[in-house]
Amino acid sequence: MLAYHYGRAANDEKGLEYALKAAHAARDIFANQEAVDLYTQAERHLQALGEEGYWVTAVELYLARSNVLMSLGNLNMAYEDTQKGLTLAQKFQATHAVAEAVVLKAEIRYRQGELEEVRELTALVVNELQASATPEQMAKAHIWAGWATGTLHDHQQALAHLQEAEGICMAVQNNYLLARVFEAQSYAYYLQKELKLSLAAMQKSVLLSREFSTPLNLGTAYSNVGFVQFMLGQYEEALVTFDEAVRIGRESGRNLLVMALANRGATLSRLGYFPEALVDFEEAIELLRGMNYPGLQVETYLFWGFEYSNVLGRWREGRTHFEKAAKIINQHPDGFIEERARLLIGLGQVELNEGDLRQAELLLHEAMMVIEDKELYWWRPVALYFMGQLFVAKLELAQAKQFFTDALDAFAYSGSPDYKPLVLLELARLESDERKQELYLRQCLTAVREGTRLTDRIVCLGEVGRLFSDRPDPELHQLGQECLREKVDLQNRTLHHMPK
């Protein structure tokens, strides 16, 4: 009310003071759009008074509004505000404010996928502004350096930065930032596919976030825990975790909401809840239309294509999602290394199923080159599985069997277990020795129970059931019948969750 009153009275000094206080109050309760409007009202008073005469307040305003704009996903405007604050701080040699602005700029550029610039900005704080930067600013610089170097797959350097950040936070007892350190460590471990270490770090972040962080940070921590649970095949647990992240995201931040919706959409797809998954993917993309957030866009399109469209055999739709992801990835090639491998595999699957075997082979071969060059061993068995499928389609069965065998070997070397049941099933189909075939089929059943897509489980149970039911051995025949009954039961329980 006071901000409005002084604004109407043309008392710019009081108007600036009260509009800024009201904006901060709105920000603190996550009324983000209201906060932006109030910061903009404060800026009008500031401009009337003269920015340079009130430069301390101006820097405070621009950096505060930048943070709120970032929460709304408006990264371009957030960047502009940060640059305004940085320019003023540099002009008046306010080195503490310079460090704060540089760290904030690094965070924005990370979210925009400009990873080399993030490394340059954080190096500026660590190497040149160290004397004037606060411990919290130094910790933030190391955190964002850790995120950027990890994304660039410089894993040891990333963990070194995060260890520095952890030490600083422990020394000054800043548990809020310490939770962010554990979150970044979790991501660094995830990139190396050390999933148990990743989950442990993320759980530490959640514990601290519950006590010391904002709802937005807690929701982000939940989303990250859910993602690791998803990668571990713990889909039911992940769904519960993502539900909580979505709930918090609706109340506190669009960035979090988009991330949680995309992740929940992928999880719902794995569980066979396709209409519900589609709702999440569509809402995520609709929210992204007003945001400049390439990382979230790529992740959403890849999940939508790979976990939903391709699984349902909607190849044209899948191609559309992958092509949208490709457009963004090609603009930031160094920032989407793993995503490029996933993109190539997804497009290869589309071409394979649409009958263009030559193009499928080119795409899958390129995926294999990226995987080997960047040591993305998690994705090696996935690419090998589709190479095997390709050679089955070409009727070159000996070569197909070799690819499936190589995929099976790759599971032992940090490979994703997602396609293990299908790999074992294909090896069983290609095996002429009944004893070896039985072994593959039994291993397939074991893998199915360790966490896999519902659609893959139905396929495997049906084929194992058919093959065992044809055997004269009573025990195998009975096991085959049990598999077929389980398949029918799964189909019946999920029928109403299949898209029309």
C-alpha positions in Angstrom: 0.0 0.0 0.0 2.8 2.4 0.9 4.6 1.6 -2.4 1.4 2.4 -4.3 0.7 5.6 -2.2 4.1 7.1 -2.8 4.1 6.1 -6.4 0.8 7.9 -6.9 2.2 10.9 -4.9 5.2 11.1 -7.2 7.5 10.8 -4.2 10.2 8.9 -5.9 12.6 8.4 -3.0 9.9 6.9 -0.7 8.4 5.2 -3.7 11.7 3.5 -4.4 12.2 2.5 -0.8 8.7 0.9 -0.3 8.4 -0.6 -3.7 11.8 -2.4 -3.2 10.7 -3.6 0.3 7.4 -4.8 -1.1 9.2 -6.6 -4.0 11.5 -8.3 -1.6 8.5 -9.4 0.5 6.7 -10.8 -2.5 9.9 -12.6 -3.6 10.3 -14.2 -0.1 6.8 -15.8 -0.4 7.4 -16.9 -4.0 4.9 -14.5 -5.5 7.4 -14.2 -8.3 5.4 -12.3 -10.9 4.1 -9.8 -8.3 7.7 -9.4 -7.2 8.9 -8.6 -10.8 6.1 -6.0 -11.1 7.1 -4.3 -7.9 10.8 -4.4 -8.8 9.8 -2.7 -12.1 7.8 -0.1 -10.2 10.9 0.5 -8.0 13.0 0.8 -11.2 10.8 3.6 -12.5 11.4 5.6 -9.3 15.1 4.8 -9.5 15.3 6.1 -13.1 13.5 9.3 -12.1 15.9 9.9 -9.3 19.0 9.0 -11.3 20.5 5.6 -11.3 24.1 6.6 -10.5 23.1 8.6 -7.5 21.5 5.5 -6.0 23.8 2.9 -7.5 23.9 0.7 -4.4 20.1 0.4 -4.5 20.2 -0.1 -8.2 22.7 -3.0 -8.0 20.5 -4.5 -5.2 17.4 -4.1 -7.4 18.8 -5.5 -10.6 20.4 -8.6 -9.0 17.3 -9.3 -6.9 15.0 -9.0 -10.0 17.4 -11.2 -11.9 17.0 -14.0 -9.4 13.2 -13.8 -9.6 13.2 -13.7 -13.4 15.4 -16.8 -13.3 12.8 -18.6 -11.2 10.2 -17.7 -13.8 12.4 -19.2 -16.5 13.0 -15.8 -18.2 16.7 -16.2 -18.6 17.3 -13.5 -21.2 15.8 -10.8 -19.0 17.6 -12.2 -16.0 20.9 -11.9 -17.9 20.1 -8.3 -18.8 19.5 -7.4 -15.2 22.6 -9.1 -14.0 24.7 -7.3 -16.6 23.2 -3.9 -15.5 24.1 -4.7 -11.9 27.6 -5.9 -12.9 28.3 -2.8 -15.0 27.3 -0.4 -12.1 29.3 -2.4 -9.5 32.4 -2.4 -11.8 32.0 1.4 -12.4 32.0 2.2 -8.7 34.6 -0.5 -7.9 32.2 -2.4 -5.5 34.2 -5.6 -5.7 31.9 -7.5 -3.3 28.9 -6.7 -5.6 31.0 -7.5 -8.7 31.6 -11.0 -7.3 27.9 -11.5 -6.5 26.9 -10.4 -10.0 29.6 -12.6 -11.7 28.4 -15.7 -9.7 24.8 -14.9 -10.7 25.8 -14.5 -14.3 27.6 -17.8 -14.2 24.4 -19.5 -12.9 22.3 -18.0 -15.7 24.8 -18.9 -18.4 24.9 -22.5 -17.1 21.2 -22.7 -17.5 21.5 -21.3 -21.0 24.1 -24.0 -21.9 27.1 -21.6 -22.2 29.5 -23.9 -20.3 32.8 -22.5 -21.3 31.7 -19.0 -20.3 30.6 -20.4 -17.0 34.1 -21.7 -16.4 35.6 -18.3 -17.3 33.2 -16.5 -15.0 33.8 -18.8 -12.0 37.6 -18.7 -12.6 37.4 -14.9 -12.4 35.8 -15.1 -8.9 38.2 -17.9 -7.7 41.4 -16.4 -9.1 40.9 -12.7 -9.3 38.2 -11.7 -6.9 39.1 -14.0 -4.1 40.3 -11.2 -1.8 37.0 -9.4 -1.9 34.5 -12.2 -2.4 32.7 -13.6 0.6 33.0 -17.3 1.5 29.5 -17.8 0.2 30.4 -16.2 -3.1 33.5 -18.4 -3.3 31.4 -21.5 -2.6 28.8 -20.6 -5.2 31.6 -20.0 -7.8 33.0 -23.5 -7.1 29.5 -25.0 -7.2 28.8 -23.6 -10.7 32.3 -24.5 -11.9 31.5 -28.0 -10.7 28.2 -28.1 -12.6 29.9 -26.8 -15.8 33.0 -29.0 -15.7 30.9 -32.0 -14.9 28.6 -31.4 -17.8 31.6 -31.1 -20.0 32.6 -34.6 -18.7 35.7 -33.3 -16.8 34.6 -35.4 -13.8 37.7 -35.1 -11.6 37.9 -31.4 -12.0 34.2 -31.1 -11.2 34.5 -33.1 -8.0 37.6 -31.1 -7.0 35.6 -27.8 -7.3 32.7 -29.3 -5.3 35.1 -30.5 -2.6 36.4 -26.9 -2.3 32.8 -25.7 -2.0 32.0 -28.3 0.6 35.0 -27.3 2.7 34.0 -23.6 2.6 30.4 -24.3 3.5 31.5 -26.6 6.4 33.9 -23.9 7.7 31.3 -21.1 7.7 28.4 -23.5 8.7 26.3 -22.6 5.7 24.0 -25.6 5.5 21.8 -23.9 2.8 24.7 -23.9 0.4 26.0 -27.2 1.6 22.7 -28.8 0.4 23.4 -27.2 -3.0 26.9 -28.7 -2.9 25.5 -32.2 -2.3 23.1 -31.7 -5.1 25.9 -30.8 -7.5 28.0 -33.8 -6.3 25.0 -36.0 -7.0 24.9 -34.8 -10.6 28.7 -35.3 -11.0 28.3 -38.9 -9.7 25.2 -39.4 -12.0 27.3 -38.4 -15.0 29.7 -41.1 -14.2 26.7 -43.4 -13.6 27.8 -44.0 -10.0 24.1 -44.1 -9.2 24.3 -45.3 -5.6 26.8 -42.5 -4.8 24.6 -40.1 -6.6 21.5 -41.1 -4.6 23.4 -40.9 -1.3 24.6 -37.4 -2.1 21.1 -36.3 -3.1 19.5 -37.8 0.0 22.0 -35.7 2.1 20.9 -32.7 0.1 17.2 -33.4 0.9 17.9 -33.8 4.6 19.6 -30.4 4.8 17.0 -28.8 2.4 14.2 -29.8 4.7 15.7 -27.8 7.5 17.7 -25.0 6.0 16.5 -24.3 2.4 13.6 -22.7 0.6 10.7 -24.8 -0.8 12.2 -24.3 -4.3 15.5 -25.8 -3.3 13.7 -28.7 -1.5 11.6 -29.3 -4.5 14.6 -29.4 -6.7 16.3 -31.9 -4.4 13.2 -34.1 -4.5 13.2 -34.0 -8.3 16.8 -35.0 -8.4 16.3 -37.9 -5.9 13.4 -39.0 -8.1 15.6 -38.9 -11.2 18.2 -41.1 -9.6 15.5 -43.5 -8.4 14.2 -43.6 -12.0 17.7 -44.4 -13.3 18.0 -47.2 -10.8 14.7 -48.7 -12.0 12.8 -47.8 -8.8 9.9 -46.4 -10.8 7.1 -46.6 -8.1 9.4 -44.8 -5.6 10.4 -42.2 -8.2 6.8 -41.5 -9.0 6.0 -40.6 -5.3 9.1 -38.4 -5.2 8.2 -36.6 -8.4 4.6 -36.0 -7.2 6.1 -34.1 -4.3 8.4 -32.1 -6.5 5.5 -31.2 -8.9 3.4 -30.1 -5.9 6.2 -27.8 -4.6 7.0 -26.6 -8.2 3.4 -25.4 -8.7 3.8 -23.2 -5.6 7.3 -21.9 -6.0 9.0 -22.1 -9.4 8.4 -22.7 -13.1 11.9 -24.1 -13.6 11.4 -26.8 -11.0 7.9 -27.5 -12.2 9.0 -28.1 -15.8 11.9 -30.4 -14.7 9.6 -32.4 -12.4 6.9 -32.8 -15.0 9.3 -34.0 -17.7 10.8 -36.5 -15.2 7.4 -37.6 -14.0 6.2 -38.0 -17.6 9.1 -40.4 -18.3 8.4 -42.3 -15.1 4.7 -42.6 -15.9 5.6 -44.0 -19.3 7.9 -46.6 -17.8 5.0 -47.7 -15.6 2.6 -47.8 -18.5 0.5 -44.8 -17.5 0.7 -43.2 -21.0 -2.3 -40.8 -21.0 -1.0 -39.3 -17.7 2.5 -39.1 -19.1 1.2 -37.2 -22.1 -0.5 -34.6 -19.9 2.8 -34.0 -18.1 4.9 -33.7 -21.3 2.4 -31.3 -22.9 2.2 -29.1 -19.8 6.0 -29.0 -19.6 6.4 -28.0 -23.2 3.6 -25.4 -22.8 5.5 -23.8 -19.9 8.8 -23.9 -21.8 7.3 -21.8 -24.6 7.8 -18.7 -22.4 11.2 -19.7 -21.2 14.7 -19.7 -22.6 16.0 -22.9 -21.0 17.6 -25.2 -23.6 18.6 -27.9 -21.1 15.0 -28.4 -20.0 13.8 -28.3 -23.6 16.2 -30.9 -24.7 15.5 -33.2 -21.8 11.7 -32.9 -22.3 11.8 -33.6 -26.0 14.2 -36.6 -25.6 12.1 -38.1 -22.8 8.9 -37.6 -24.8 10.4 -39.1 -27.9 12.2 -42.0 -26.3 10.0 -43.0 -23.4 6.6 -42.3 -24.9 6.4 -42.0 -28.7 8.9 -44.7 -29.6 7.6 -47.1 -27.0 4.1 -46.7 -28.5 5.4 -47.1 -32.0 4.5 -43.5 -33.0 7.5 -43.1 -35.1 6.5 -39.9 -36.9 5.7 -38.2 -33.6 9.0 -39.5 -32.1 10.9 -38.0 -35.1 9.3 -34.6 -34.5 10.4 -34.6 -30.8 13.9 -35.7 -31.7 14.2 -33.1 -34.4 13.2 -30.3 -32.0 15.8 -31.6 -29.5 18.4 -31.8 -32.3 17.9 -28.2 -33.3 18.9 -27.1 -29.7 21.7 -29.6 -29.3 23.3 -28.4 -32.6 23.4 -24.9 -31.2 25.3 -26.0 -28.1 27.3 -29.1 -29.2 29.7 -29.0 -26.2 26.9 -28.7 -23.7 24.9 -31.7 -24.8 27.4 -34.6 -25.2 25.4 -37.4 -23.5 22.1 -35.9 -25.0 23.6 -36.2 -28.5 24.2 -39.9 -28.0 20.6 -40.4 -26.7 19.3 -38.4 -29.7 21.2 -40.5 -32.2 19.9 -43.7 -30.7 16.4 -42.4 -30.6 16.5 -41.3 -34.3 18.2 -44.6 -35.2 15.3 -46.5 -33.6 12.8 -44.4 -35.6 14.6 -45.0 -38.9 14.9 -48.7 -38.2 11.2 -49.1 -37.6 10.3 -46.9 -40.6 12.4 -49.2 -42.8 15.3 -46.9 -43.7 18.0 -49.4 -42.6 20.9 -47.5 -44.2 20.0 -44.3 -42.3 19.4 -46.2 -39.1 22.9 -47.8 -39.4 24.5 -44.4 -40.0 22.8 -42.9 -36.9 23.5 -45.8 -34.6 27.1 -46.0 -35.8 27.5 -42.3 -35.0 26.0 -42.9 -31.6 28.5 -45.6 -31.0 31.4 -43.3 -31.9 30.2 -40.6 -29.5 29.7 -43.2 -26.8 33.3 -44.6 -27.2 34.9 -41.2 -27.7 33.3 -39.7 -24.6 33.3 -42.9 -22.5 29.5 -42.8 -22.2 29.5 -46.5 -21.2 26.0 -46.3 -19.7 24.6 -46.0 -23.2 26.8 -48.6 -24.9 24.4 -51.6 -24.4 21.4 -49.5 -25.6 23.1 -48.6 -28.8 24.4 -52.2 -29.3 20.9 -53.5 -28.7 19.5 -51.4 -31.6 22.4 -52.3 -33.8 21.5 -56.0 -33.1 17.9 -55.2 -34.1 19.1 -53.5 -37.2 21.0 -56.6 -38.3 18.0 -58.8 -37.5 16.1 -56.6 -39.9 18.9 -57.0 -42.5 18.6 -60.8 -41.9 22.3 -60.9 -41.0 21.7 -63.0 -37.9 25.3 -64.0 -37.1 26.2 -60.3 -36.9 23.0 -59.5 -35.0 23.9 -62.2 -32.4 27.4 -60.7 -32.0 25.9 -57.2 -31.2 23.5 -58.7 -28.7 26.4 -60.6 -27.1 28.4 -57.4 -26.9 25.5 -55.7 -25.3 25.2 -58.4 -22.7 28.9 -58.0 -21.9 28.5 -54.2 -21.7 26.1 -54.5 -18.8 29.0 -55.6 -16.6 30.9 -52.3 -17.4 28.6 -49.6 -16.1 26.0 -50.2 -18.8 22.4 -49.2 -18.4 20.3 -52.3 -17.5 17.2 -50.9 -19.2 17.4 -53.2 -22.2 18.9 -56.2 -20.5 15.6 -58.3 -20.6 15.2 -57.5 -24.3 18.9 -58.3 -25.1 18.5 -61.7 -23.3 15.3 -62.4 -25.2 16.9 -61.7 -28.5 19.8 -64.0 -27.7 17.3 -66.7 -26.8 15.4 -66.2 -30.1 18.7 -66.6 -32.0 20.0 -69.6 -30.0 19.5 -73.1 -31.5 20.9 -75.0 -28.5 17.9 -75.6 -26.2 19.9 -75.6 -23.0 21.5 -72.3 -23.9 18.2 -70.9 -24.9 16.7 -72.0 -21.6 19.5 -70.2 -19.7 18.9 -66.9 -21.6 15.1 -67.1 -21.0 15.6 -67.7 -17.3 18.0 -64.8 -17.1 15.5 -62.7 -19.0 12.8 -63.4 -16.4 15.2 -62.5 -13.6 16.1 -59.2 -15.3 12.4 -58.4 -15.9 11.8 -58.5 -12.1 14.7 -56.2 -11.4 13.0 -53.1 -12.8 12.1 -52.5 -16.4 9.5 -50.8 -18.6 6.1 -52.3 -18.2 5.8 -52.6 -22.0 9.1 -54.5 -22.1 7.9 -56.7 -19.2 4.8 -57.6 -21.1 6.8 -58.4 -24.3 9.3 -60.6 -22.4 6.7 -62.4 -20.3 4.7 -63.2 -23.5 7.7 -64.5 -25.5 9.3 -66.4 -22.6 5.8 -67.9 -21.8 5.3 -68.9 -25.5 8.8 -70.5 -25.8 8.6 -72.4 -22.5 5.0 -73.5 -23.1 6.1 -75.2 -26.2 8.7 -77.3 -24.3 7.8 -80.9 -23.4 9.5 -80.5 -20.0 6.6 -80.2 -17.4 8.5 -77.7 -15.2 9.3 -75.4 -18.1 5.8 -75.8 -19.6 4.3 -74.8 -16.2 6.7 -71.8 -15.9 5.7 -70.8 -19.4 2.0 -70.9 -18.5 2.6 -68.8 -15.4 4.4 -66.2 -17.5 1.5 -66.0 -20.0 -1.0 -65.6 -17.1 1.2 -62.8 -15.6 1.4 -61.1 -19.0 -2.4 -61.1 -19.3 -2.8 -59.9 -15.8 -0.5 -56.9 -16.5 -2.3 -56.1 -19.7 -5.7 -56.2 -18.0 -4.5 -54.0 -15.1 -3.0 -51.4 -17.5 -5.5 -51.5 -20.3 -7.3 -48.3 -19.2 -3.9 -46.5 -19.0 -3.2 -47.1 -22.7 -3.7 -44.2 -25.1 -6.8 -44.4 -27.3 
